[in-house]
Amino acid sequence: MAKAKNPETNSKPAVRISFFKALLIMAGADLVLLLAPGVGFLNSMFYIGDVISWSALVIGIALLVLGLRGVFGKS
C-alpha cells in the first residue's frame, strides 16, 4: 500500500481583516450614500442643509480612506 504524501506548507501568509477597519469602511460608505449633497438617499427625501451634507460627505470620505488604508493585515 502506498503512503500518502505529506501536505506542502503554504508559503503565503494568512490574510486577516481588521474588524475595526471594516467598521470604518461601512460607516464612511453609509455617510456618503445617505448624505451626499443632491444625490444622497436622505437628501432626496428630506431637506438637509448644505453645511451638514458637505461635512458628512467629507467625514465619510475620510473614514473610507482610513479604513481602506489598513483593512488587510498580515498575521
C-alpha positions as CSV (number, residue, x, y, z in Angstrom):
1,M,0.0,0.0,0.0
2,A,1.4,3.4,-1.0
3,K,2.0,6.1,1.6
4,A,0.1,9.4,1.4
5,K,2.2,12.4,0.6
6,N,2.8,15.0,3.3
7,P,0.8,18.2,2.7
8,E,3.0,21.0,1.5
9,T,3.3,24.1,3.6
10,N,1.6,27.2,2.4
11,S,4.2,29.9,1.5
12,K,1.7,32.7,1.5
13,P,0.9,34.3,4.9
14,A,-2.7,34.2,6.0
15,V,-4.7,37.4,5.4
16,R,-6.5,38.9,8.4
17,I,-9.2,41.6,8.0
18,S,-9.3,44.1,10.9
19,F,-12.8,44.3,12.3
20,F,-12.4,48.0,13.3
21,K,-11.2,49.0,9.8
22,A,-14.2,47.2,8.3
23,L,-16.5,49.1,10.5
24,L,-14.8,52.4,9.5
25,I,-15.4,51.5,5.8
26,M,-19.1,50.7,6.5
27,A,-19.7,53.9,8.4
28,G,-17.9,56.0,5.8
29,A,-19.9,54.4,3.0
30,D,-23.2,54.9,4.9
31,L,-22.4,58.6,5.4
32,V,-21.6,59.1,1.7
33,L,-24.6,57.2,0.4
34,L,-27.1,58.8,2.8
35,L,-26.0,62.4,2.9
36,A,-24.2,63.2,-0.3
37,P,-25.4,66.6,-1.5
38,G,-28.1,66.4,-4.1
39,V,-27.9,62.6,-4.7
40,G,-28.0,61.0,-1.2
41,F,-30.9,59.0,-0.1
42,L,-31.9,61.2,2.8
43,N,-31.3,64.4,0.7
44,S,-33.8,63.1,-1.9
45,M,-36.5,62.6,0.7
46,F,-35.9,65.4,3.2
47,Y,-34.3,68.8,3.2
48,I,-30.9,68.6,4.8
49,G,-28.8,71.7,4.8
50,D,-25.7,72.1,2.7
51,V,-23.4,72.5,5.7
52,I,-24.4,69.2,7.1
53,S,-24.4,67.4,3.7
54,W,-20.9,68.6,2.7
55,S,-19.4,68.0,6.1
56,A,-20.9,64.5,6.3
57,L,-19.5,63.8,2.8
58,V,-16.0,64.9,3.8
59,I,-16.1,62.9,7.0
60,G,-17.4,59.8,5.1
61,I,-14.6,60.0,2.6
62,A,-12.1,60.4,5.4
63,L,-13.5,57.3,7.1
64,L,-13.3,55.4,3.9
65,V,-9.7,56.4,3.3
66,L,-8.7,55.5,6.9
67,G,-10.5,52.1,6.7
68,L,-9.2,51.1,3.3
69,R,-5.6,52.2,4.1
70,G,-5.2,49.4,6.6
71,V,-8.0,46.9,6.3
72,F,-5.8,44.0,5.3
73,G,-3.2,43.0,7.8
74,K,-0.6,40.3,7.8
75,S,-0.9,37.7,10.5
